[in-house]
Amino acid sequence: MKRRQFLAALGTGAAATAVAAPAIAQSMPELRWRLTASWPKSLDTLYGSCESLAKYVSDATDGKFQIQTFAAGEIVPGLQTLDAVQNGTVEMGHTAYYYYIGKDPTWALFCAVPFGLNARQQNAWFYEGDGQKLIDEFGAKFNTYNLLMGNTGCQMGGWFRKEINTVDDLKGLKMRIGGWAGKTLAKLGVIPQQIAAGDIYPALEKGTIDSAEWVGPYDDEKLGFYKVAKYYYYPGWWEGGTANHLQINLAKWNSLPKNYQSIIRAAAAAVNIEQTARYDARNPLALRRLVANSVQLRPFSQQVMEACLRASNEVNAETSATNADYKKVLESMQDFRGTEYLWWQVAEFSYDSFQIRSRTKG
């Protein structure tokens, strides 16, 4: 290449760079958003997920997109994040959608319902099945865009002051229980109470409630429930895999540059896996500590489990008869669950069962 041609080409490249730089700058605006959570700061699993999201988004944008996180009660109470995101008080929230069954019970199906999907099945339904499509359609009615951002895995059945051996032992029990499961247990005589995390311990201590469930050993230990209730039951059949969501004001989401949308999707997906890993790693050690503190670990009896399943089926049938959205999402979830368990029965369950038996023998 002759010198004159080279200089001309160099000049063209420089001009292109001069044009491109402002375009890149324009696609990376400086934003300051707020996220309100349903969790207290003491729960590093749940509130910690919000902090992780903020860090990943900031790092990926060289600090141009900052998300300030707020614990439950700092802007709005923990059970009002959906309202705050809907009306634009904040741009983002992090919550469990079964808190909002008062608005529409369909919300619970995207989070956790009795005898629903486990954690891996939840991910598969949202990422590969119709879960994300359905929550896109439904969430738009509430001015929200929603992304998976955490799963607790299967939860525990809660803390009780007395043993629960039969269905009759549930009658008249005042129990803090979140979401849709309360409606199922109400059919068996339980009086459900929906109470935010930070208010559960004093209610249990004062006897305002007789029992309570939250998540599992790690979080429950932090909240101190073992100090005021002796019996710890399993499994939490109402939460086989609880999907938590990042909720974003729909207008704010639509206003974001595409690259920022992609960054948020990627960050939420990373936190989704991270939260489950935290619970899987920390719950076993916490369970050991609780048992060492004289906690009485108890399984729900077969009689109780079967009665709860029947009650859950009744609730689903009754709700589907009057709520088209609920029916549509429930059928999608149940069809997906049925297919998934074909695989679980062949591989996952048989492998884990053998490993557990071998470990016990060893």
C-alpha positions as CSV (number, residue, x, y, z in Angstrom):
1,M,0.0,0.0,0.0
2,K,1.3,3.5,-0.9
3,R,1.9,6.0,1.8
4,R,-0.9,8.3,0.5
5,Q,-3.4,5.3,0.4
6,F,-2.4,4.2,3.9
7,L,-2.9,7.7,5.4
8,A,-6.3,7.9,3.7
9,A,-7.3,4.6,5.1
10,L,-6.0,5.6,8.5
11,G,-8.0,8.8,8.3
12,T,-11.2,6.9,7.4
13,G,-10.6,4.6,10.4
14,A,-10.1,7.5,12.7
15,A,-13.3,9.1,11.5
16,A,-15.2,5.9,12.1
17,T,-13.8,5.7,15.6
18,A,-14.9,9.3,16.2
19,V,-18.4,8.5,15.1
20,A,-18.6,5.2,17.0
21,A,-17.4,6.5,20.4
22,P,-20.4,8.8,21.0
23,A,-22.7,6.0,19.9
24,I,-21.2,3.6,22.5
25,A,-21.4,6.3,25.1
26,Q,-25.1,6.9,24.4
27,S,-25.8,3.2,24.7
28,M,-24.3,3.2,28.2
29,P,-26.1,5.9,30.1
30,E,-25.6,6.6,33.7
31,L,-28.6,5.2,35.7
32,R,-29.4,5.1,39.4
33,W,-32.2,2.7,40.2
34,R,-33.6,1.5,43.5
35,L,-34.5,-2.1,44.5
36,T,-36.8,-2.9,47.5
37,A,-36.7,-6.4,48.9
38,S,-39.1,-8.5,50.8
39,W,-36.2,-9.6,53.1
40,P,-34.4,-8.3,56.2
41,K,-30.6,-7.7,55.8
42,S,-29.9,-10.5,58.3
43,L,-30.8,-13.0,55.6
44,D,-27.6,-13.1,53.5
45,T,-29.1,-15.8,51.3
46,L,-32.1,-13.7,50.2
47,Y,-31.1,-10.1,50.7
48,G,-27.6,-11.1,49.7
49,S,-29.0,-12.0,46.3
50,C,-30.1,-8.4,45.8
51,E,-26.6,-7.2,46.7
52,S,-25.1,-9.7,44.2
53,L,-27.3,-8.4,41.4
54,A,-26.3,-4.8,42.1
55,K,-22.6,-5.7,42.1
56,Y,-22.8,-7.7,38.9
57,V,-24.7,-5.0,37.0
58,S,-22.3,-2.3,38.2
59,D,-19.2,-4.4,37.3
60,A,-20.6,-5.2,33.8
61,T,-21.3,-1.5,33.1
62,D,-18.2,0.0,34.6
63,G,-20.3,1.5,37.3
64,K,-22.6,3.4,34.9
65,F,-25.7,1.4,36.1
66,Q,-26.0,1.5,39.9
67,I,-28.7,-0.3,41.8
68,Q,-29.2,0.7,45.4
69,T,-30.8,-2.1,47.5
70,F,-33.2,-1.6,50.4
71,A,-34.3,-4.2,52.9
72,A,-37.9,-4.8,53.9
73,G,-39.3,-1.8,55.7
74,E,-36.7,0.7,54.5
75,I,-38.9,2.0,51.7
76,V,-42.0,-0.2,51.9
77,P,-43.0,-3.2,54.1
78,G,-41.7,-6.6,52.8
79,L,-45.1,-7.7,51.5
80,Q,-45.6,-4.6,49.4
81,T,-42.8,-4.7,46.9
82,L,-45.1,-5.5,44.0
83,D,-47.1,-2.3,44.8
84,A,-44.0,-0.2,44.9
85,V,-42.7,-1.6,41.6
86,Q,-46.1,-1.3,39.9
87,N,-46.7,2.3,40.8
88,G,-43.1,3.4,40.1
89,T,-42.1,4.2,43.7
90,V,-39.0,2.0,42.9
91,E,-37.7,0.6,39.6
92,M,-37.1,-2.9,41.0
93,G,-38.1,-5.4,43.7
94,H,-37.1,-8.8,44.8
95,T,-39.8,-11.0,46.3
96,A,-41.7,-14.3,46.5
97,Y,-44.8,-14.0,44.3
98,Y,-47.1,-16.1,46.5
99,Y,-47.3,-13.1,48.8
100,Y,-49.6,-11.5,46.3
101,I,-52.4,-14.0,46.1
102,G,-54.7,-11.3,47.4
103,K,-54.3,-9.6,44.0
104,D,-54.5,-12.8,42.0
105,P,-53.8,-16.4,43.1
106,T,-52.1,-17.0,39.8
107,W,-49.0,-15.3,41.2
108,A,-48.4,-18.2,43.5
109,L,-48.0,-20.6,40.6
110,F,-44.9,-18.7,39.5
111,C,-43.3,-19.1,42.9
112,A,-44.4,-22.2,44.8
113,V,-47.6,-24.1,45.3
114,P,-48.4,-27.3,47.3
115,F,-47.0,-30.3,45.5
116,G,-45.6,-28.2,42.7
117,L,-42.2,-28.2,40.9
118,N,-38.8,-28.7,42.6
119,A,-36.0,-26.2,42.1
120,R,-34.5,-27.8,38.9
121,Q,-37.9,-28.3,37.4
122,Q,-38.8,-24.7,38.1
123,N,-35.7,-23.6,36.2
124,A,-36.5,-25.9,33.3
125,W,-40.1,-24.7,33.1
126,F,-39.1,-21.1,33.0
127,Y,-36.1,-21.4,30.8
128,E,-37.2,-24.2,28.4
129,G,-40.9,-24.6,29.0
130,D,-43.7,-22.0,29.0
131,G,-43.0,-20.5,32.4
132,Q,-41.3,-17.3,31.2
133,K,-43.8,-16.7,28.4
134,L,-46.7,-17.1,30.9
135,I,-45.2,-14.7,33.5
136,D,-44.5,-12.2,30.7
137,E,-48.1,-12.2,29.7
138,F,-49.5,-12.2,33.3
139,G,-47.0,-9.8,34.7
140,A,-47.7,-7.2,32.1
141,K,-51.2,-6.9,33.6
142,F,-49.5,-5.6,36.7
143,N,-47.0,-3.3,34.9
144,T,-44.1,-5.6,35.7
145,Y,-41.4,-7.5,33.9
146,N,-40.1,-10.5,35.8
147,L,-37.0,-12.7,35.9
148,L,-36.0,-15.7,38.0
149,M,-33.6,-14.6,40.6
150,G,-33.1,-17.4,43.2
151,N,-34.6,-20.6,44.4
152,T,-34.5,-21.9,48.0
153,G,-34.9,-25.6,47.0
154,C,-37.3,-27.7,48.9
155,Q,-38.2,-26.1,52.2
156,M,-38.9,-27.4,55.7
157,G,-42.4,-28.0,57.1
158,G,-42.0,-25.5,59.9
159,W,-41.7,-25.1,63.7
160,F,-44.4,-26.4,66.1
161,R,-44.9,-26.3,69.8
162,K,-46.5,-29.7,69.8
163,E,-46.1,-32.9,67.8
164,I,-48.3,-33.3,64.6
165,N,-49.1,-37.0,64.3
166,T,-52.6,-36.9,62.7
167,V,-54.7,-34.5,60.7
168,D,-56.7,-33.7,63.9
169,D,-53.6,-32.2,65.4
170,L,-53.8,-29.4,62.8
171,K,-57.2,-28.3,63.8
172,G,-57.3,-24.8,65.4
173,L,-53.5,-24.3,64.9
174,K,-52.6,-20.7,64.3
175,M,-49.7,-21.0,61.8
176,R,-47.6,-18.4,60.0
177,I,-47.5,-19.8,56.5
178,G,-46.8,-17.8,53.4
179,G,-48.9,-17.8,50.2
180,W,-51.2,-20.3,48.7
181,A,-50.5,-23.2,51.1
182,G,-52.5,-21.4,53.8
183,K,-55.6,-22.0,51.8
184,T,-54.9,-25.7,51.6
185,L,-54.2,-26.0,55.3
186,A,-57.3,-24.0,56.1
187,K,-59.3,-26.9,54.7
188,L,-57.8,-29.0,57.4
189,G,-58.6,-26.6,60.2
190,V,-55.4,-24.5,60.3
191,I,-55.8,-20.8,60.8
192,P,-53.1,-19.3,58.5
193,Q,-51.3,-16.1,59.2
194,Q,-49.1,-14.2,56.6
195,I,-46.4,-12.4,58.5
196,A,-43.1,-10.9,57.2
197,A,-39.8,-12.5,58.2
198,G,-38.8,-10.0,60.8
199,D,-42.2,-10.3,62.7
200,I,-42.4,-14.1,62.9
201,Y,-40.1,-14.6,66.0
202,P,-42.0,-12.2,68.4
203,A,-45.3,-13.6,67.3
204,L,-44.1,-17.2,68.0
205,E,-42.5,-16.2,71.2
206,K,-45.6,-14.4,72.5
207,G,-47.9,-17.2,71.5
208,T,-49.8,-15.1,69.0
209,I,-49.2,-18.0,66.6
210,D,-48.6,-21.7,67.5
211,S,-46.3,-22.6,64.6
212,A,-44.4,-21.0,61.8
213,E,-42.6,-21.9,58.6
214,W,-40.0,-19.8,56.8
215,V,-37.5,-21.5,54.6
216,G,-35.1,-24.0,56.0
217,P,-32.3,-24.7,58.5
218,Y,-29.9,-21.9,57.6
219,D,-32.4,-19.0,57.5
220,D,-34.5,-20.5,60.4
221,E,-31.5,-20.7,62.6
222,K,-30.7,-17.0,61.9
223,L,-34.2,-16.0,62.8
224,G,-34.0,-18.0,66.1
225,F,-37.1,-20.1,65.9
226,Y,-35.5,-23.0,67.7
227,K,-35.5,-21.0,70.8
228,V,-39.3,-20.8,71.0
229,A,-40.5,-24.0,69.3
230,K,-39.2,-27.5,69.8
231,Y,-40.5,-29.6,66.9
232,Y,-39.1,-29.1,63.4
233,Y,-41.1,-30.9,60.6
234,Y,-40.3,-31.9,57.1
235,P,-40.8,-31.8,54.2
236,G,-42.3,-28.4,53.2
237,W,-44.7,-30.0,50.7
238,W,-46.0,-26.5,49.9
239,E,-42.6,-25.4,48.7
240,G,-40.8,-28.1,46.8
241,G,-38.8,-25.4,45.0
242,T,-39.5,-21.8,45.7
243,A,-38.7,-19.5,42.8
244,N,-37.9,-15.9,43.8
245,H,-38.2,-13.2,41.2
246,L,-36.6,-9.9,40.2
247,Q,-39.6,-7.6,39.4
248,I,-39.0,-4.6,37.2
249,N,-41.4,-1.7,36.4
250,L,-42.5,-2.5,32.9
251,A,-42.1,1.0,31.5
252,K,-38.7,1.3,33.1
253,W,-37.7,-2.1,31.6
254,N,-38.8,-1.0,28.2
255,S,-36.9,2.2,28.4
256,L,-33.5,0.4,29.0
257,P,-31.0,0.1,26.2
258,K,-30.9,-3.5,24.9
259,N,-27.4,-4.1,26.3
260,Y,-28.6,-3.1,29.8
261,Q,-31.5,-5.5,29.4
262,S,-29.1,-8.3,28.5
263,I,-26.9,-7.5,31.4
264,I,-29.8,-7.6,33.9
265,R,-31.0,-10.9,32.4
266,A,-27.5,-12.4,32.7
267,A,-27.0,-11.1,36.3
268,A,-30.4,-12.4,37.4
269,A,-29.6,-15.8,36.0
270,A,-26.3,-15.9,37.8
271,V,-27.9,-15.0,41.1
272,N,-30.6,-17.6,40.4
273,I,-28.0,-20.3,40.5
274,E,-26.0,-18.7,43.3
275,Q,-28.9,-18.5,45.7
276,T,-29.7,-22.2,45.4
277,A,-26.1,-23.1,45.8
278,R,-25.9,-21.1,49.0
279,Y,-28.9,-23.0,50.5
280,D,-27.6,-26.4,49.4
281,A,-24.2,-25.7,51.0
282,R,-25.4,-24.1,54.2
283,N,-28.6,-26.0,55.1
284,P,-26.9,-29.3,56.1
285,L,-24.5,-27.7,58.5
286,A,-27.3,-25.6,60.0
287,L,-29.5,-28.7,60.5
288,R,-26.7,-30.4,62.4
289,R,-26.4,-27.4,64.7
290,L,-30.1,-27.2,65.3
291,V,-30.3,-30.9,66.2
292,A,-27.3,-30.4,68.6
293,N,-29.4,-27.7,70.2
294,S,-32.1,-30.3,71.1
295,V,-34.4,-29.5,68.2
296,Q,-36.7,-32.5,67.6
297,L,-36.7,-33.4,63.9
298,R,-40.0,-35.0,62.7
299,P,-41.4,-36.1,59.4
300,F,-45.0,-35.4,58.5
301,S,-46.9,-38.7,58.6
302,Q,-48.2,-40.4,55.5
303,Q,-51.7,-39.6,56.7
304,V,-51.0,-35.9,57.0
305,M,-49.3,-35.8,53.6
306,E,-52.1,-37.5,51.8
307,A,-54.7,-35.4,53.5
308,C,-52.8,-32.2,52.4
309,L,-52.5,-33.5,48.8
310,R,-56.3,-34.0,48.7
311,A,-57.0,-30.6,50.1
312,S,-54.5,-29.0,47.6
313,N,-56.3,-30.7,44.7
314,E,-59.6,-29.3,45.9
315,V,-58.2,-25.8,46.1
316,N,-56.7,-26.1,42.6
317,A,-60.0,-27.3,41.1
318,E,-62.1,-24.6,42.9
319,T,-59.7,-21.8,41.8
320,S,-59.4,-23.1,38.2
321,A,-63.2,-23.1,37.9
322,T,-63.3,-19.3,38.5
323,N,-59.9,-18.0,37.3
324,A,-58.9,-18.6,33.7
325,D,-55.3,-17.3,34.2
326,Y,-54.8,-19.7,37.1
327,K,-56.2,-22.6,35.1
328,K,-53.9,-21.9,32.2
329,V,-50.7,-21.6,34.2
330,L,-51.6,-24.5,36.5
331,E,-52.2,-26.9,33.6
332,S,-48.9,-25.8,32.0
333,M,-47.0,-26.4,35.3
334,Q,-48.7,-29.8,36.0
335,D,-48.1,-31.1,32.5
336,F,-44.5,-30.1,32.7
337,R,-44.1,-31.7,36.2
338,G,-45.6,-35.0,34.9
339,T,-43.1,-35.2,32.1
340,E,-40.2,-34.3,34.3
341,Y,-41.0,-37.0,36.8
342,L,-40.6,-39.6,34.1
343,W,-36.9,-38.7,34.0
344,W,-36.6,-38.2,37.8
345,Q,-38.0,-41.7,38.4
346,V,-35.5,-43.3,36.0
347,A,-32.4,-41.4,36.9
348,E,-32.4,-38.7,39.5
349,F,-34.4,-40.4,42.2
350,S,-32.9,-43.9,41.8
351,Y,-29.4,-42.4,41.9
352,D,-30.0,-40.3,45.0
353,S,-31.8,-43.0,46.8
354,F,-28.9,-45.4,46.3
355,Q,-26.4,-42.9,47.4
356,I,-28.4,-42.1,50.6
357,R,-28.8,-45.8,51.4
358,S,-25.1,-46.4,50.8
359,R,-24.1,-43.4,53.0
360,T,-26.3,-44.7,55.8
361,K,-24.8,-48.2,55.6
362,G,-21.3,-46.7,55.5
